[in-house]
């Protein structure tokens, strides 16, 4: 279920910082639906009045994704560290605390953000 779509360039987006100057499409979908093809998660939020199911009113049930599969070589994205790095991209070591990124992979750590760069 898609709730929104818009283009962003070099701005802070609900949870993630788009580092490169290229335009990137953003989608907000129910977390249980998973990532749309060609998109990577840059944050999550609570959608208490959304149509996304949640047993906990404080649960992050809306995930924010940015399209990466149409970006150019050298473009960079700041993404949640627990997201798999796409093929053809390199990643930095996890660092800082990105709002809206959970700590599933780095449990108990504040290092839940990474920069990915297209080769």
Secondary structure, 3 states (H helix, E strand, C coil): CEEEEEEECCCEECCEECCCCCCEEEEEEEHHHCCCCCEEEEEEECCCCCCCCCCCCCCCCEEEEEECCCCCCCCEEEEECCCCCCCCEEECCCECCCCCCCCCCCCCCCCCEEEEEEC
